Amino acid sequence: MPYRFDVAESPTTPTTHFSRADQLVRWIIVGVEYAIVGSLLLVAGIVLVHTAVSFLRYGKEFSNSVVAAIDGILVVIIILDIAHTVFGHLRTSVFPVRPFLVIGILAGVRDILSASAHLSLSGPLTQRSFYDTLISLGVGVGVVVSLLLGLLLLGLSGHVDDDPEPSDEAATSSS
């Protein structure tokens, strides 16, 4: 059962009205969550502008600039996915798992791309730097594969965390 913000509908709590202190705490929580979403959007906008400006001033190192631009864009996508998930939590009071698995997969792919770009664009590497980059690639691949398996298991389990209200069929089949 997903976490619900509205405890008045819980069968274990009385249906009395919340005290002013409870309401104040709830408003503060919601205000902080909206501030988090706003901050994430601001950071995403700043990273996107910085990425575009850096890319347009590439000079002689075009290939490094392209890799940095792709890296910056992936960071913006990750930040927007986090903001979207937090905003969705505000609207439905459900904290879904699936978007965080997708965010983790995107972050892992970003690390894999960065490591492979480092291998191909940095020129001759020391043996230590080469091994460090290979370890980074291996860890990134391991993280992505693990999160993909988690996403697959979540899908196979029939768990739907995107729907804030359970359907009538799910309620009757679990009884």
C-alpha positions as CSV (number, residue, x, y, z in Angstrom):
1,M,0.0,0.0,0.0
2,P,1.6,3.3,-1.0
3,Y,2.1,6.1,1.5
4,R,-0.9,8.5,1.6
5,F,-0.7,12.1,2.8
6,D,-4.3,12.2,3.8
7,V,-4.6,10.3,7.0
8,A,-8.2,11.3,7.6
9,E,-9.3,8.5,5.3
10,S,-7.3,5.9,7.2
11,P,-9.5,3.4,9.0
12,T,-7.2,3.6,12.1
13,T,-7.6,7.3,12.7
14,P,-10.7,9.1,13.9
15,T,-12.5,11.3,11.4
16,T,-12.1,14.4,13.6
17,H,-10.7,17.5,12.2
18,F,-7.0,18.2,12.3
19,S,-5.7,20.7,14.8
20,R,-4.2,24.0,13.6
21,A,-0.7,22.7,14.4
22,D,-1.3,19.7,12.2
23,Q,-2.6,21.9,9.4
24,L,0.4,24.3,9.8
25,V,2.9,21.4,9.6
26,R,1.2,20.1,6.5
27,W,1.3,23.5,4.8
28,I,5.0,23.8,5.7
29,I,5.7,20.4,4.2
30,V,3.9,21.2,1.0
31,G,5.6,24.6,0.8
32,V,9.0,23.0,1.2
33,E,8.2,20.4,-1.5
34,Y,7.1,23.1,-3.9
35,A,10.3,25.0,-3.1
36,I,12.3,21.9,-3.9
37,V,10.5,21.5,-7.3
38,G,11.2,25.2,-8.0
39,S,14.8,24.9,-7.1
40,L,15.3,21.8,-9.3
41,L,13.7,23.7,-12.2
42,L,16.0,26.6,-11.6
43,V,19.1,24.4,-11.5
44,A,18.0,22.6,-14.7
45,G,17.6,25.9,-16.5
46,I,21.0,27.1,-15.3
47,V,22.7,23.9,-16.4
48,L,20.9,24.0,-19.7
49,V,22.0,27.6,-20.4
50,H,25.6,26.9,-19.2
51,T,25.7,23.8,-21.5
52,A,24.5,25.7,-24.5
53,V,26.9,28.6,-23.9
54,S,29.8,26.2,-23.4
55,F,28.9,24.3,-26.5
56,L,28.7,27.4,-28.7
57,R,32.2,28.5,-27.5
58,Y,33.8,25.2,-28.4
59,G,36.9,26.6,-30.2
60,K,39.3,24.0,-31.3
61,E,38.1,21.1,-29.2
62,F,34.8,20.3,-30.8
63,S,34.7,16.6,-29.9
64,N,35.2,17.4,-26.2
65,S,32.5,20.1,-26.4
66,V,30.0,17.6,-27.9
67,V,30.6,15.1,-25.1
68,A,30.3,17.9,-22.5
69,A,27.0,19.1,-24.2
70,I,25.6,15.6,-24.1
71,D,26.6,15.2,-20.5
72,G,25.0,18.5,-19.6
73,I,21.8,17.6,-21.4
74,L,21.6,14.2,-19.6
75,V,22.0,16.0,-16.3
76,V,19.1,18.3,-17.2
77,I,17.0,15.3,-18.1
78,I,17.8,13.7,-14.8
79,I,17.0,16.9,-12.8
80,L,13.7,17.3,-14.7
81,D,12.8,13.7,-14.0
82,I,13.4,14.2,-10.3
83,A,11.4,17.4,-10.3
84,H,8.5,15.7,-12.2
85,T,8.5,12.8,-9.6
86,V,8.4,15.2,-6.7
87,F,5.7,17.3,-8.3
88,G,3.7,14.1,-9.0
89,H,4.1,13.2,-5.3
90,L,2.6,16.6,-4.4
91,R,-0.4,16.0,-6.6
92,T,-1.2,12.4,-5.7
93,S,0.5,11.9,-2.2
94,V,1.9,8.7,-3.6
95,F,5.7,8.2,-3.8
96,P,6.3,6.0,-6.9
97,V,9.3,3.7,-7.3
98,R,9.4,3.4,-11.1
99,P,10.6,7.0,-11.8
100,F,13.6,6.6,-9.5
101,L,14.6,3.4,-11.3
102,V,14.4,5.3,-14.6
103,I,16.4,8.2,-13.1
104,G,19.1,5.8,-11.9
105,I,19.3,4.1,-15.3
106,L,19.7,7.5,-17.0
107,A,22.4,8.5,-14.5
108,G,24.2,5.1,-15.1
109,V,24.0,5.6,-18.9
110,R,25.4,9.1,-18.4
111,D,28.4,7.7,-16.4
112,I,29.0,5.1,-19.1
113,L,29.0,7.7,-21.8
114,S,31.3,10.0,-19.9
115,A,33.8,7.1,-19.2
116,S,33.7,5.9,-22.8
117,A,34.2,9.5,-24.1
118,H,37.1,9.8,-21.7
119,L,38.7,6.7,-23.2
120,S,38.3,7.8,-26.8
121,L,39.0,11.5,-26.5
122,S,41.7,12.0,-23.9
123,G,44.5,10.6,-26.0
124,P,47.2,8.4,-24.4
125,L,46.3,7.3,-20.9
126,T,48.5,6.1,-18.1
127,Q,47.9,2.5,-17.1
128,R,46.3,3.6,-13.8
129,S,44.0,6.1,-15.6
130,F,43.0,3.4,-18.1
131,Y,42.2,0.9,-15.3
132,D,40.2,3.6,-13.4
133,T,38.2,4.3,-16.5
134,L,37.5,0.6,-17.1
135,I,36.4,0.2,-13.5
136,S,34.1,3.2,-13.9
137,L,32.6,1.6,-17.1
138,G,32.1,-1.7,-15.3
139,V,30.4,-0.1,-12.3
140,G,28.2,1.9,-14.6
141,V,27.2,-1.1,-16.6
142,G,26.5,-3.1,-13.4
143,V,24.3,-0.3,-12.1
144,V,22.3,0.0,-15.3
145,V,21.8,-3.8,-15.6
146,S,20.8,-4.0,-11.9
147,L,18.3,-1.2,-12.2
148,L,16.9,-2.6,-15.4
149,L,16.4,-5.9,-13.6
150,G,14.7,-4.1,-10.8
151,L,12.4,-2.3,-13.4
152,L,11.7,-5.7,-15.0
153,L,10.8,-7.3,-11.7
154,L,8.6,-4.3,-10.8
155,G,6.8,-4.7,-14.1
156,L,6.4,-8.5,-13.7
157,S,5.1,-8.2,-10.2
158,G,2.1,-6.3,-11.4
159,H,2.8,-3.4,-9.0
160,V,1.5,-0.2,-10.4
161,D,2.7,2.8,-8.5
162,D,1.7,5.4,-11.1
163,D,-2.1,5.0,-10.2
164,P,-2.8,6.8,-7.0
165,E,-6.2,5.2,-6.5
166,P,-6.5,1.4,-6.6
167,S,-9.0,0.1,-9.1
168,D,-12.1,-1.8,-8.1
169,E,-10.7,-5.0,-9.6
170,A,-7.5,-4.8,-7.5
171,A,-9.5,-4.1,-4.4
172,T,-11.8,-7.1,-4.9
173,S,-9.1,-9.5,-6.0
174,S,-7.0,-8.7,-2.9
175,S,-9.9,-9.4,-0.5
